[in-house]
Amino acid sequence: MRVARYRLKTMVLTSAAVITLASCGSGSDAGGTGDGSTYTLHTVSPLTGANADIGTAVIAGFKTYFATHGKEVTGKDVTIETIDDKSTAAGTQAAFRQVVSENANLLIGHQNGLALAAAAPILDSAKVPYITTTIADSLIRPEPKPWFYSIRTTTPDEVDIMLRYLEQKLGGSLSGKRIAVVPVDTGASPKEIADLVTAAGKEKEFTVTVEHADAQVSNFDSGAATIESFRPDGVILATTPAVTPVIAKAIIGAGYTGPMIGYSASATLAPPASAELLAAAKETGQEEFATNTFYVQAYVVASIAARAIAECGADCPPEKMIEAIDGIGSFTPEDGSSYGPVDVTGDHLAAENVQFVKYDPATKQLVPSGEPVSVS
């Protein structure tokens, strides 16, 4: 049974608008702390390469959180040491090797699922806890790795959530409906989404078509025309933030007017920045990133990390830091950065309820769409 209370929010892309989306060592002391009054927190994120916009927003969120709440939560001055994973699997592996060699006892950051999976053996060997905005299902299923924590949920759960939301939008049932899926060819997760939707179609008696997209796609007109000829009742985009706008615009341009859903890697996992969070971003010089969903997600990750740092204390070895994270329990992150309490205890995932949203061009805000869907 899930114990988390965090509401995972997934973006709904509609024909009305398309959203352009950008997801402990100090000196030689063991465990990543200095003299007990300071702490160096290691972060690994893409600051160059294809995912640099995401990584930069994530780091900005970390910086704002610790500048605003670090001392009050942890009781220490927290310094952030950032390592660029260069948006590649090889770069991620090199970055994690570096932080492990520096005796980090806690890591936070963001990678795409493919890069994270490639680097996982390094963390699996070192057993250094990692709290992140992303997920690799292999680190959660069948049992979560003791060192891995995410504010995301698993691919099968995401598919179930999207299909139940489409049921809401399409009259309460998918029987007899036609659903198009666009997986971007970046690795296992998008393919698994397509396979799971196809399998669900056989079970629930709806028809599925799958139209693949290249990870570097710059024109999806041909694929969009194929989808429109299928006359779908709903479209699911298992895509990346970089290509989602290109694909969504092409499908809308081809004449599609129904619901189009981006799963969480191409969407958002946290509420829009609250007035309090916007004020904190301005005060800490990170205002330009505050409307990026990954900035808000990073705030939630940082809030979990801060409580682990507070509990574990100086010179805390990684295994004790893992115990500290597991013992945090339910709490509500600061400044309206989540829909409610979060809790990574047990399944190491913070998602329990999903609120779909869409963009309102009149107010230029994200607004709720439909009723919340629970994570199965």
ABEGO torsion letter per residue (X at the ends): XBABABBBBBBBBBAABBBBBXXXBBEABBGGBBAGABBBBBBBBBABEAAAAAAAAAAAAAAAAAAAAAAAAAGBBBBBBBBBAGGBAAAAAAAAAAAAAAGBABBBEBBBAAAAAAAAAAAAAAGBBBBBABBBAAAAOABBBAABBBABBBAAAAAAAAAAAAAAAAGGBABGBBBBBBBBBAEAAAAAAAAAAAAAAAAAGBBBBBBBBBAABABAAAAAAAAAAAGBABBBBBBBAAAAAAAAAAAAAAGBABBBBBBAAABBABBBBBAAAAAAAAAAGAAAAAABAAAAAAAAAAAAAAAAAAAAEBGBBAAAAAAAAAAAEBBBBBGGABAEBBBABGAGBABABBBBBBBBAAAGBBBBBEBBBBBX
